[in-house]
Amino acid sequence: MLLGYDPVDLVLALGAGFACGFLNTAASSGSVVTLPIMIFLGLDAATANATNRLPVLVGALSGAWDFARRKALPWRLAFRVALPTTIGSLIGAFIAELVPRRDMGMVVTAAVLIAMLLLFKNIK
C-alpha cells in the first residue's frame, strides 16, 4: 500500500486522470474514461459521478485557461453561448437530483455510452 492506495488502483486512477484532462481539453469527453474506471475501482455510479466533478472542474478550468492564453477563446461568443447553456446546465443538474440514487447507475451508464458514441462519430 502506497499512501493508503493499492498500487494498481493508484496507477488506474492516475491514468484515468491523465486521460480525463487530455480528453476534456481536446474534446470535452474525459468522463467517458474516468467514470467507468471509478466504477471498476468499486464506487457506485452516483458516488463515481459525484467524485468525478472535481477532476472535471480542474480540467475545465485549466483547458479554458490554456485556450484563452493561446487566444483561441472568442470571449464575446463564449459568454453569449455560455448564458443559455449554463441555465440549461443548472436545470439539468436540478432534474438529476430528482433521479433516485438506485437509478443513477443506469443514467450514468447511458450518458457515458452516448458520449462515447458521439466522440467516435466525428473522428476523421
Secondary structure, 3 states (H helix, E strand, C coil): CECCECHHHHHHHHHHHHHHHHHHHHCCCCHHHHHHHHHHCCCCHHHHHHHHHHHHHHHHHHHHHHHHHCCCCCHHHHHHHHHHHHHHHHHHHHHHHHCCHHHHHHHHHHHHHHHHHHHHHCCC
